[in-house]
Amino acid sequence: MIKLYFKIALRYLFKNKMYSFINIGGLAIGIASFVLIMIYVAHEKSYDRFLGSENVYRLYMDYLEGDTYEPGDVMTYNASGPELKSMFPEIEDFVRFYYFERMTFVYDDLILEQPIGSMADASYFSIFGYPLLKGAPEKALERPNTIVLSSTLAQKIFGIQDPIGKTLKAHWDSYETVLTVTGVMADLPHNAHYRNNYLISFATEKTWGIFNEQQLRMNFNMNNYYTYIRVAPNTDIDQLRQKIIASDVEDSVDERHNLEHIEKIHLYSDKPYEVSVNGSATRVNFLTAIAFIILVLSWLNYINLSTTKSLERAKEIGIRKVSGAQRPQLILQSLVESTLINLIALGIGLVLAYLILPLFNNLIGQDLLLTANSLNDIFPYLAFVLFGIVLAGVYPALLLSSYNPTKALKGKIQTQTSGPNLRKGLIVTQFIATIVLLIGTLMVTKQIKYLQSRPLGTNLNQVVALKGEIISTQSDSLVTQSFYTYKEEIERLSFVENTAVSQTYPGDSFDNLSSTKGITLPNGIKNTTDIFYTYQAQSDYFDLMGLEWVAGGTFTPTTQDNSKQVVVNETFLKEMGISAEAIVHKNLSFWGNQEWVVTGVFKDYHHFGHKGKLLPMLIRQRRGISNLLVKLDQKALSAQGVSGALSQLEAQWKEQFPKSTFKYTFLDQNFQAQYQAERNFSTAFQVFTFLAIFIAALGLFGLTSYTVVLRKKEIGVRKVNGASLLDILHLLNIDFVKWIGLSFVLAIPIGWFAMDRWLQGFAYKTELSWWVFALAGIAALLVALITVSGQSLQAALANPVDSLRDE
């Protein structure tokens, strides 16, 4: 019997090719879109899931702001882990990381610069369940001056040689140490928020000149460490959190320790000094909503077309019932047809998803794969698809099997069914979703353009930052002298307009900023609650970056490496509640009551773009080796081009420092890169909104085609009685216009609420303009009219004699 039903279903699909194409095409596009988005969502939610991750938490600091504590730095103190472990038995172990943005390794003649690594406690492998391919996990990081390399890094340095027991030199910030390889670990997966390429034993800090005596002592004064803890299974985390907060282990009312689950960091943490750029739960939730909307739209299409098409099959059902067919048999036959259509669409959808995945990866900036494992990750969502397939076929089956055979054979079904109201409701629902997506697309695009067009307060155009690890046997003073000799030499190049030295620059990572509290003003008032951010630069930095002065000016020229001069921004004055006149050329103190003279106040600029609020900044004068910023002369640059200029800069660098690395960063490109996630989100939103509109239009096209067929005789009669072309078009289109109008009214509050929530995640946001909603409504109306007008116009131009003769 089932075999017969499949034969009937296949015959019906081939007979009604337009109906089959629209249904299967719409469902396939919906399923493909759903699968692609949910693979991305599953990837984003899979971060930091390893053996034992359910019991691993990261410590971070809360800071007192006014009367409440707010989440602050993710960096803690070197004493945080040991002290808390000794106080609370629930904490089984801890691991501390001292982060290196990059490290240069030297082995024989090889000089290799490698990003992202850390000094780590020996407990690392007992807390993070990542495999160690070579070496003993419990001993690999036990002794000073030992290092564990990732598999890829070990191969880069040692090739096919066994690295265990071999030594190499590590250079960081002009400091050198010799390390022995004690282990090789598997490359950390892409879905880890802290992807170390190498781990240096924590005990090495005592033998390396990077750290001074104060830093080496256990303290709660310098929070430069990431700390993770492993708690005992079934620990009441809320209770432990309250105990940690109440312990006041840091002995300060202005700050306290807090903790967060490692699996939540990627999507829910966006604090200062994050080790990597995290994802966004908001973006994931929005894309998840879009995925379900597109899938449901394709099902609504199917239900709408199936119920409409059922009118055509009323006589067939009537004959089957008169011939003895029972209602359960008719329901089963209809469900078989529905299942067949959906399974074909599911197969085509998965193939489409596989073929489109490379384009989707480019769209979102990921490297996702469609494999058995990825499908297994989204199995709960696929189960929802299968459930929807069954559910989408139930109503048409029940409707079709409920027809009265007498009325069906007399052709009276279409005038007595409540189907038209259902179809109207489905069309309205489809276009509510479509208009909401259009509103979202327009607002996301508008917000990103707003962020990119806002003035930064600084000029990044044609500025390139040069940086390299200088490997030399000369004394520090001679290396510094050579660095400034190089600076003077390139200033004489025709395409170099200006140069400056700075520890960091706008758009650089948070890791290159320092933070401080406890600043004492010239009037003796001390601020112990607010956090201020600081970095070092030289006097020519401000002119090169186009920063403007509110009062005073740049540092006074000096031959000292550190003259204790500082400049502050306007936000610093607001936070401290002091005027520019009251602070310029006066002393303030911080960092252990060190005295600094304020030479000027500069206008605010956005160091990290417009996504976050302005930071209170102090820039300190210091002579040393750091980023060399080069302002290129656009006119002179045209003679040899950018690549030629960079090659010359590198050649002179290598001439001055033969054994060194060299890299460059264009500040404007680097700054814009921080908006890449938003741009990817915007593009994805646009593409999937277009697909949602296409699916809705596809269903509307099919429904219009069939409506025209049903009203063919009515149109003929009206034309014979003198109806004009416009009258016929009005007759066929007016209902659709009303439905779109109702959809627009219902979509406005939904779209406003959703986008208002999304905009709350930005410190600077555009307005929810009325024209965005109007444009979305007009666009939806135009799509609907274009979709239905072709069929309507064809029907209106048809010869009424033909339609009446056919009837």
Salt bridges, closest charged atoms under 4 A:
GLU44 OE1 - HIS266 NE2 2.92
ASP48 OD2 - HIS193 ND1 2.92
ASP62 OD2 - ARG256 NE 3.04
GLU90 OE2 - LYS243 NZ 2.44
GLU92 OE1 - ARG230 NE 3.04
ASP93 OD1 - LYS85 NZ 3.82
GLU113 OE1 - ARG102 NH1 3.11
ASP121 OD2 - ARG96 NE 2.91
ASP162 OD1 - LYS134 NZ 3.66
GLU176 OE1 - HIS171 NE2 3.21
GLU213 OE2 - ARG217 NH1 3.94
ASP238 OD1 - ARG241 NH1 3.05
GLU250 OE1 - HIS257 ND1 2.59
GLU255 OE1 - LYS517 NZ 3.82
GLU260 OE2 - ARG58 NH2 2.67
GLU260 OE1 - LYS271 NZ 2.86
GLU263 OE1 - ARG49 NH1 2.89
GLU274 OE1 - ARG58 NH1 3.19
GLU312 OE1 - LYS309 NZ 3.41
GLU316 OE1 - ARG313 NE 3.15
GLU316 OE2 - ARG320 NE 3.21
GLU337 OE1 - ARG313 NH1 2.72
GLU491 OE2 - LYS487 NZ 3.01
ASP540 OD2 - LYS487 NZ 3.19
GLU548 OE1 - LYS603 NZ 3.19
GLU678 OE2 - ARG283 NH1 3.33
GLU678 OE1 - LYS611 NZ 3.58
GLU714 OE1 - ARG711 NE 3.00
GLU714 OE2 - ARG718 NE 3.08
ASP802 OD1 - ARG805 NH2 3.01
ASP806 OD2 - LYS712 NZ 3.36
